[in-house]
Amino acid sequence: MSAPSVVPKLSRATGLIYTFTKADDSDGWYWTGVDARNGDVAFRRLTGVGPIFNNNYGGLALGRGGEAFLGVLLGVVSLEDAAP
């Protein structure tokens, strides 16, 4: 797993680092939450497959309601907070 093209964000409210990752052996892009204290992956959800989901080094934004937003070549994708 790698985060080849995103500027991740830390949420002090959840203690998670939100990032956009790519499996090394596939063309899938994933919303991923990493525990800032120990580096464990808290969640990983498939967002889409293919180059249209590349975000080209854009920063992601965290909303007040726990949602995350990220611009990709296709448009904007979002995910509600999947933290425990």
C-alpha positions in Angstrom: 0.0 0.0 0.0 1.3 3.5 -0.9 -0.1 7.0 -0.9 1.4 8.2 -4.2 -0.5 11.4 -4.8 -2.2 12.9 -1.8 -1.5 15.5 0.9 -2.9 13.7 4.0 -4.8 15.3 6.9 -4.7 14.6 10.6 -7.9 14.9 12.6 -7.2 15.8 16.2 -10.9 14.9 17.0 -10.5 11.3 15.8 -6.7 10.8 16.1 -6.6 9.5 12.5 -4.6 10.5 9.6 -6.8 10.5 6.5 -5.1 9.6 3.2 -5.8 8.2 -0.2 -3.9 5.0 -1.0 -3.3 2.7 -3.8 -2.6 -1.0 -3.6 0.8 -1.9 -5.0 -0.6 -4.6 -7.2 -3.9 -3.1 -8.5 -5.4 0.0 -10.0 -7.8 0.6 -7.1 -7.8 3.8 -5.0 -8.8 3.7 -1.3 -9.8 6.1 1.4 -7.6 5.1 4.3 -7.5 6.1 8.0 -4.3 5.6 9.9 -4.0 5.8 13.7 -1.7 8.7 14.4 -0.5 7.2 17.7 0.7 3.7 16.5 0.5 3.7 12.6 -2.1 1.0 12.5 -4.6 1.1 9.6 -8.0 1.9 11.2 -10.0 1.5 7.9 -9.5 1.2 4.2 -12.4 1.6 1.7 -12.3 1.2 -2.1 -13.2 4.5 -3.8 -12.7 3.6 -7.4 -10.6 1.9 -10.0 -8.5 3.5 -12.7 -6.6 6.6 -13.5 -9.7 8.9 -13.3 -9.5 8.4 -9.5 -6.0 9.8 -9.3 -6.0 13.1 -7.3 -2.8 14.5 -8.7 -1.3 15.6 -5.4 -4.4 17.5 -4.2 -5.0 18.1 -0.5 -8.1 16.5 1.1 -10.5 18.4 3.2 -12.2 17.2 6.4 -15.7 18.5 7.1 -17.3 19.3 10.4 -19.5 16.3 10.3 -16.6 13.8 9.9 -16.7 13.6 6.1 -13.7 13.8 3.9 -13.6 15.4 0.4 -11.0 15.0 -2.3 -10.8 16.2 -5.8 -9.9 13.6 -8.4 -9.6 13.7 -12.2 -13.3 12.4 -12.3 -14.6 15.2 -10.0 -15.0 15.2 -6.2 -15.2 12.0 -4.0 -16.3 12.0 -0.4 -16.5 9.5 2.4 -18.1 9.8 5.8 -15.8 9.1 8.7 -15.4 5.4 9.1 -13.5 5.7 12.3 -14.5 3.4 15.2 
